Amino acid sequence: MRVASDAFIRRHTQFDSVAEFCAACPCDEDTISGVQRLSTDKRDAFVARTTDFETWAEMKQSAAIQDLVVLQNV
């Protein structure tokens, strides 16, 4: 499952890759699925603390929009 590109993660978080983002997240599994299984409050707190966004939903939406814009400009 892909939520954001590594380039998006580098631009908008403290991490260099999706893998680093997942590894730093306080979840049981170092994957996007593990991040998504966290409670909403814990996930949003991690996102707010380590990214340019306040919530997981805001981060996912921004990643989707930015990736779409990149694809359309190819």
N, C-alpha and C positions, 0 to 999 in steps of 0.2 A: 504494500500500500504506500502510495506516495502522497504526501501532504504539501511538501514544499521542496524546491530545488536546493542544492547546496549553495548556489549563488544567492538565493533569497535568504537562506540562513546566515550566510556571511554578512550580508547587507543589514539585516534587521535583528540580529541576536549577538550574544557574546561568543558564539561558537563558529567553527569553520565548516561544519558539515552537519547533515541530518543525524548521522551516527553519533557525533559528539553531543548534540542536543539531547538525543534519546538517552545516552549514557549518563548525562548529568541530571536528568529528570529523576525525581524521587519515586520511581515506579519499580515494580518487581521485575519487569522485563525491559531490556534496553532496545525497544523497538517502538515504532509509531503506535502499534496496537497496545503496547504496554502503557504508553502515554495516554491513550484514549480510555484505558480502563481505570485510570485514576479518578477520584471524585472530582466533580467540577470545581469545587473550591480549591483543592490542592493543585489541580492542573492550571487553573487561572492564576493562582498565586505564583507558581513557577514561571509562567509566561510573563506575568507583570514584572517579576524580579529580573528576568534574564533577556527580555526582548524589548522591542519598541512598541509592543502592544499590551493592552490591559487584560485581554481574554484570549483563550484558545480559539474561540469562534472568530474573533476579529483577525487573528493571525492567519487562520486557514483561509478566510475570505480574501484577505489581501494577497496571500500567496497565489490563490487561484486566479485572481484578476491580473496580477503581474505576470504570471506564466502565460495567460491568454494573450496579453498584450505582446509579450516577447514572441509567441508563436505567430501572431498575425503580422508581425513586422519582419519576418524571415524573408 
